[in-house]
Amino acid sequence: MTAPGRFYQVSQLDALEAESIFVMREVVAEMERPVLLFSGGKDSIVMLRLAQKAFAPAGVPFPVMHVDTGHNFPEVLDYRDRRVAELGLHLIVASVPDALAAGTVRESGDGMRNRIQTPVLLDAVEKHRFDALFGGARRDEEKARAKERVFSFRDEFGQWDPKNQRPELWSLYNGRHHAGESIRVFPLSNWTELDVWHYIAREAIPLPSIYFAHDREVVERDGMFYAVNEFFHPRAGEQPVKARVRYRTVGDASCTAAVRSDADTVDRVIDEVAATRITERGATRGDDRVSEAAMEDRKREGYF
């Protein structure tokens, strides 16, 4: 109990953590078959820690799912499998390569697979009858994501209509849905990239190594540094160079760029992020530069 005349205050991180845990508990209370999207990226890693805290001392009461495009960084896949094993989680992999082999999706000419993630995700949602999907999207990342509610209603086709969303006054969330409809839930909506890194530091959460500065062969394209790998090859006239870089976000190796950096510890990353004036998606995601409304177009089709 606080002394008379004094107010009990919590830190920014404690307030964000409490809000996210409340959201997760609301979903488990309201919905029948939730699932957490887990890619091995920093936001889904933080979301998993929050799920651990929300339901302790019991285990996480829902599976985790990765929509695997087949273009992943090996360090991230290794981390994903290791973390799942450590926590005894049930991992579901929705495979884009399997869908390509089956002929249910077709790869675009540019080699990017973001667009064909969506039907693979929607097929997995239908197959497992998931009615709530936790995603790690944050409002500070990108303007289409800034339009999202915490509970984002999707119709029976998995589509998002920004004009058909529910009010969330006083943190009251409406999970009502009919058969085939679903809710995308974003517990990190009010977090920033800097909040995520401060939480990682406080909780001492391990991360894939590519989030920290390391030497890698890259080519510069459109002002971004792409790693040379089996999914990304230099074009005529592009000369690969060895550079010290790190990744601010994790996506496909075919369209996710690195940034030049010497930040090889969490504290140094925090200092770097605090000084930047461009979001991680704006700085490093080639797939968001396809058009001005690239993310919103994908979200309307059913993407996160």
C-alpha positions as CSV (number, residue, x, y, z in Angstrom):
1,M,0.0,0.0,0.0
2,T,1.3,3.5,-0.9
3,A,1.7,6.2,1.7
4,P,-1.1,8.8,2.0
5,G,-0.7,11.5,-0.7
6,R,1.6,9.4,-2.9
7,F,0.7,7.7,-6.2
8,Y,1.8,4.3,-7.3
9,Q,3.6,4.5,-10.6
10,V,4.7,1.9,-13.0
11,S,7.4,2.1,-15.7
12,Q,6.6,2.4,-19.4
13,L,7.7,-1.2,-19.9
14,D,5.6,-2.5,-17.0
15,A,2.6,-0.7,-18.4
16,L,3.1,-2.1,-21.9
17,E,3.7,-5.6,-20.5
18,A,0.6,-5.5,-18.4
19,E,-1.5,-4.3,-21.4
20,S,-0.2,-7.1,-23.6
21,I,-0.7,-9.8,-21.0
22,F,-4.3,-8.5,-20.5
23,V,-4.9,-8.8,-24.2
24,M,-3.5,-12.3,-24.3
25,R,-5.7,-13.5,-21.4
26,E,-8.7,-11.9,-23.0
27,V,-8.1,-13.9,-26.2
28,V,-7.8,-17.2,-24.3
29,A,-10.9,-16.4,-22.3
30,E,-13.0,-15.4,-25.4
31,M,-11.7,-17.5,-28.2
32,E,-11.7,-21.3,-28.8
33,R,-8.6,-21.9,-31.0
34,P,-5.9,-19.2,-30.8
35,V,-2.4,-19.5,-32.3
36,L,0.7,-17.4,-32.0
37,L,2.6,-16.5,-35.2
38,F,6.2,-17.2,-34.4
39,S,8.9,-16.5,-37.0
40,G,12.0,-16.2,-34.8
41,G,11.9,-12.4,-35.3
42,K,12.3,-10.1,-32.3
43,D,8.6,-9.1,-32.0
44,S,7.4,-12.6,-32.0
45,I,10.1,-13.5,-29.6
46,V,8.9,-10.8,-27.2
47,M,5.3,-11.9,-27.7
48,L,6.3,-15.4,-26.7
49,R,7.9,-14.2,-23.5
50,L,4.7,-12.3,-22.7
51,A,2.7,-15.5,-23.3
52,Q,4.9,-17.3,-20.9
53,K,4.3,-14.7,-18.2
54,A,0.6,-14.4,-18.9
55,F,-0.1,-18.1,-18.2
56,A,2.6,-19.1,-15.7
57,P,3.0,-21.4,-13.9
58,A,1.2,-23.3,-16.6
59,G,2.6,-23.6,-20.1
60,V,1.6,-21.5,-23.1
61,P,-1.9,-22.8,-23.8
62,F,-1.8,-22.5,-27.6
63,P,0.4,-23.6,-30.5
64,V,2.8,-21.4,-32.4
65,M,2.8,-21.2,-36.2
66,H,5.4,-20.2,-38.7
67,V,4.5,-19.4,-42.3
68,D,7.7,-20.7,-43.9
69,T,8.5,-19.2,-47.3
70,G,11.6,-21.3,-47.8
71,H,13.6,-18.1,-48.1
72,N,14.6,-17.8,-44.4
73,F,17.9,-16.9,-42.9
74,P,19.4,-20.1,-41.4
75,E,20.2,-18.4,-38.1
76,V,16.6,-17.6,-37.6
77,L,15.3,-21.1,-38.4
78,D,17.9,-22.5,-36.0
79,Y,16.7,-20.1,-33.3
80,R,13.0,-21.0,-34.0
81,D,13.6,-24.7,-33.6
82,R,15.8,-24.3,-30.5
83,R,13.3,-22.0,-28.7
84,V,10.4,-24.3,-29.5
85,A,12.3,-27.3,-28.1
86,E,13.3,-25.3,-24.9
87,L,9.8,-24.3,-24.1
88,G,8.1,-27.5,-25.2
89,L,5.8,-25.7,-27.7
90,H,3.7,-27.2,-30.4
91,L,5.0,-25.8,-33.7
92,I,2.9,-25.8,-36.8
93,V,4.8,-24.9,-40.1
94,A,2.6,-23.6,-42.9
95,S,5.0,-24.3,-45.9
96,V,5.1,-22.1,-49.0
97,P,7.5,-24.6,-50.7
98,D,4.9,-27.4,-50.1
99,A,2.2,-25.2,-51.6
100,L,4.3,-24.5,-54.6
101,A,5.0,-28.2,-55.1
102,A,1.3,-28.9,-54.9
103,G,0.5,-26.2,-57.4
104,T,-1.8,-24.3,-55.1
105,V,0.3,-21.1,-55.4
106,R,2.6,-19.8,-58.1
107,E,5.8,-17.9,-57.6
108,S,6.1,-14.4,-59.0
109,G,8.7,-13.5,-61.5
110,D,10.7,-11.3,-59.1
111,G,11.3,-14.3,-56.8
112,M,9.6,-12.6,-53.8
113,R,7.3,-14.9,-51.9
114,N,5.5,-12.4,-49.6
115,R,2.4,-12.3,-51.7
116,I,2.0,-16.1,-51.8
117,Q,2.4,-16.3,-48.0
118,T,-1.2,-15.1,-47.7
119,P,-3.1,-18.1,-49.3
120,V,-0.8,-20.5,-47.4
121,L,-1.6,-18.7,-44.1
122,L,-5.3,-18.7,-44.9
123,D,-5.3,-22.4,-45.8
124,A,-3.6,-23.2,-42.4
125,V,-6.2,-21.1,-40.6
126,E,-9.0,-23.0,-42.2
127,K,-7.3,-26.4,-41.8
128,H,-6.7,-25.9,-38.0
129,R,-9.9,-23.8,-37.5
130,F,-8.0,-21.0,-35.7
131,D,-10.3,-18.2,-34.7
132,A,-7.6,-15.9,-33.2
133,L,-4.1,-15.3,-34.5
134,F,-1.6,-13.4,-32.4
135,G,0.7,-11.2,-34.5
136,G,3.7,-9.1,-33.6
137,A,2.8,-6.0,-35.7
138,R,3.3,-2.6,-34.1
139,R,1.7,0.7,-35.0
140,D,5.0,2.5,-35.4
141,E,6.3,0.1,-38.1
142,E,4.2,1.2,-41.1
143,K,1.3,3.4,-42.0
144,A,-1.1,0.5,-42.8
145,R,-0.3,-1.1,-39.5
146,A,-1.0,2.2,-37.8
147,K,-4.7,1.8,-38.8
148,E,-5.1,-1.5,-37.0
149,R,-7.1,-2.1,-33.9
150,V,-5.7,-4.5,-31.2
151,F,-8.5,-6.9,-32.2
152,S,-8.5,-6.8,-36.0
153,F,-11.6,-8.4,-37.5
154,R,-11.2,-10.6,-40.6
155,D,-14.1,-11.9,-42.7
156,E,-14.6,-15.5,-43.8
157,F,-12.1,-14.9,-46.6
158,G,-9.5,-13.7,-44.1
159,Q,-9.7,-10.2,-45.6
160,W,-9.2,-7.0,-43.7
161,D,-11.4,-4.0,-44.2
162,P,-10.2,-0.9,-42.3
163,K,-13.7,0.5,-42.4
164,N,-15.2,-2.6,-40.8
165,Q,-13.5,-2.6,-37.4
166,R,-14.8,-2.4,-33.9
167,P,-14.3,0.5,-31.4
168,E,-11.9,-0.3,-28.5
169,L,-12.9,2.4,-26.0
170,W,-11.6,1.9,-22.5
171,S,-9.6,-1.2,-23.6
172,L,-12.8,-3.2,-24.2
173,Y,-12.2,-5.7,-27.0
174,N,-14.9,-7.4,-29.1
175,G,-14.0,-10.9,-30.2
176,R,-17.5,-11.7,-31.6
177,H,-17.2,-13.7,-34.8
178,H,-19.2,-16.2,-36.9
179,A,-17.9,-19.5,-38.2
180,G,-15.1,-19.0,-40.7
181,E,-14.3,-15.5,-39.5
182,S,-11.3,-14.7,-37.3
183,I,-9.6,-12.1,-35.2
184,R,-6.0,-11.0,-35.7
185,V,-4.7,-9.9,-32.3
186,F,-1.8,-7.5,-31.9
187,P,-0.6,-7.4,-28.3
188,L,2.4,-5.2,-29.2
189,S,0.3,-2.5,-31.0
190,N,1.4,0.3,-28.6
191,W,5.0,-0.7,-28.4
192,T,7.8,0.9,-30.4
193,E,11.0,-0.7,-31.7
194,L,12.8,1.0,-28.8
195,D,10.4,-0.5,-26.3
196,V,10.9,-3.9,-27.7
197,W,14.7,-3.6,-27.3
198,H,14.4,-2.3,-23.8
199,Y,12.2,-5.2,-22.9
200,I,14.7,-7.7,-24.5
201,A,17.4,-6.1,-22.3
202,R,15.4,-6.2,-19.1
203,E,14.2,-9.8,-19.6
204,A,17.6,-11.0,-21.0
205,I,15.9,-12.7,-23.9
206,P,18.2,-14.5,-26.3
207,L,18.0,-13.5,-30.0
208,P,19.2,-14.8,-33.4
209,S,22.7,-13.6,-34.0
210,I,21.9,-11.6,-37.1
211,Y,20.3,-8.9,-34.9
212,F,23.8,-8.0,-33.9
213,A,26.7,-6.5,-35.9
214,H,28.7,-9.1,-37.9
215,D,30.7,-9.2,-41.1
216,R,28.7,-10.2,-44.2
217,E,29.0,-10.0,-48.0
218,V,26.4,-7.5,-49.3
219,V,25.5,-5.5,-52.3
220,E,23.9,-2.1,-52.2
221,R,20.6,-1.7,-54.1
222,D,18.2,1.1,-53.9
223,G,20.1,2.5,-50.9
224,M,19.8,-0.8,-48.9
225,F,22.4,-3.5,-48.2
226,Y,21.3,-7.0,-49.2
227,A,23.2,-10.1,-48.2
228,V,24.5,-12.3,-51.0
229,N,23.0,-15.8,-50.5
230,E,21.2,-18.5,-52.3
231,F,18.0,-16.4,-52.5
232,F,19.6,-13.1,-53.5
233,H,22.2,-12.7,-56.2
234,P,24.0,-9.6,-57.5
235,R,22.8,-8.1,-60.8
236,A,25.0,-7.1,-63.6
237,G,27.2,-4.3,-62.5
238,E,26.7,-4.9,-58.8
239,Q,29.9,-5.6,-56.9
240,P,29.6,-7.5,-53.6
241,V,31.6,-6.1,-50.7
242,K,32.3,-7.3,-47.2
243,A,30.6,-5.0,-44.6
244,R,29.8,-4.9,-40.9
245,V,26.0,-5.0,-40.7
246,R,23.1,-6.1,-38.6
247,Y,19.4,-6.8,-39.2
248,R,16.8,-4.6,-37.7
249,T,14.0,-6.9,-38.8
250,V,13.8,-10.5,-39.9
251,G,12.0,-11.5,-43.1
252,D,12.8,-13.3,-46.3
253,A,16.5,-13.3,-47.2
254,S,15.4,-12.4,-50.7
255,C,13.9,-9.0,-49.7
256,T,15.2,-8.0,-46.3
257,A,18.2,-5.7,-46.1
258,A,20.7,-5.1,-43.4
259,V,22.0,-1.8,-42.0
260,R,25.7,-0.8,-41.5
261,S,26.3,-1.1,-37.8
262,D,28.9,-1.8,-35.1
263,A,26.1,-2.5,-32.5
264,D,27.2,-6.0,-31.3
265,T,25.4,-5.9,-27.9
266,V,21.8,-5.2,-26.8
267,D,22.9,-1.9,-25.1
268,R,24.6,-0.7,-28.2
269,V,21.6,-1.6,-30.3
270,I,19.4,0.4,-28.0
271,D,21.7,3.4,-28.4
272,E,21.5,3.0,-32.2
273,V,17.7,2.6,-32.4
274,A,17.2,5.6,-30.1
275,A,19.1,7.8,-32.6
276,T,17.4,6.6,-35.8
277,R,14.6,8.5,-37.5
278,I,13.3,5.8,-39.8
279,T,11.4,2.6,-39.0
280,E,13.0,-0.8,-39.4
281,R,10.6,-1.7,-42.2
282,G,11.2,1.6,-44.0
283,A,14.9,1.1,-43.8
284,T,15.3,-2.6,-44.6
285,R,12.2,-4.1,-46.4
286,G,12.4,-4.2,-50.2
287,D,8.9,-5.8,-50.3
288,D,7.4,-2.6,-48.8
289,R,8.7,-0.5,-51.7
290,V,6.8,-2.4,-54.4
291,S,4.1,0.3,-54.2
292,E,3.0,3.1,-51.9
293,A,0.3,0.9,-50.5
294,A,2.1,-2.5,-50.7
295,M,1.5,-3.4,-47.1
296,E,-2.2,-2.3,-47.1
297,D,-2.8,-4.3,-50.3
298,R,-1.4,-7.4,-48.7
299,K,-3.4,-6.9,-45.5
300,R,-6.6,-6.6,-47.4
301,E,-5.8,-10.0,-49.0
302,G,-5.3,-11.6,-45.6
303,Y,-1.7,-10.9,-44.7
304,F,-0.6,-9.5,-41.3
